[in-house]
Amino acid sequence: MAEGTALCGKAVAGLDEEAYRAPSSLPGWTRGHVVAHVAANARALRNLVHWARTGEPTPMYSSPEQRLADIESGAGLPAARLTAWFEESAQQLAHAMAELTEEQWRAEVLTAQGRTVPASEVPWMRTREVMVHAVDLATGIRFTDLPGEFLAELRHDIVGKRGSDTVPAVQGSDADITAYLAGRSYTGVTTDDGSPAEPLAPWL
């Protein structure tokens, strides 16, 4: 998670007003939208950490509508404030996680998708966000820059979430197959008969 946060921070560093308003690689989102989403995600996951620590049910988001409104308003923040929000929210999440006891890590919480999971899944949930969205910012970071162990775990996770019956068997490099499964830009991914793989919708 720390490595992904640093990588995402590298992608965000130095972005000015014009750069934040430029398109990301996600359809319909600027870089500002992506960073606002990542910052809001840290705050949302901190809610789950609070839930695990106190036993007080604290949903990630008050509603899907509020989640989208926060991203939209965050995307319009001045560059310096948006960068600061990303940095501060990431630090606050890390500090909150560091305070959990072994027993609290086992406490069950509810994700925004309605899954009941132990709090120990929060670091992985955050790692996915910062790693994948570092690529989505379209500042030069690619799936080939992500750690191999992360790519392998992400492929396993995506296939499990999408359902193995909806994901075709494909061939290609580990990075490109992961990008393909995540619905991101890829090259050289083919099906078993050698034909180009049909793109999948964005995941995450």
Number of C-alpha atoms within 10 A of each C-alpha: 18 14 13 21 21 16 20 25 18 14 20 23 11 13 18 14 15 10 17 25 17 14 18 22 18 19 8 8 17 22 25 31 27 24 29 24 22 24 25 23 24 26 21 22 26 24 21 27 28 23 21 25 19 13 14 12 14 19 19 24 20 11 11 11 9 11 16 15 12 17 20 17 12 21 22 17 17 13 20 13 12 24 22 12 21 23 18 15 20 25 15 14 21 17 12 15 23 10 13 18 11 9 10 20 19 15 19 19 28 17 20 15 7 9 10 12 14 17 25 19 14 19 16 13 15 20 18 19 21 26 25 23 25 28 25 26 27 17 16 10 19 19 22 15 12 18 13 13 8 16 22 14 13 20 19 14 13 17 16 12 10 13 10 12 9 9 13 14 13 19 17 15 14 16 21 21 25 25 26 25 25 22 16 21 18 19 14 15 22 17 14 12 10 11 11 14 19 11 14 14 11 14 14 10
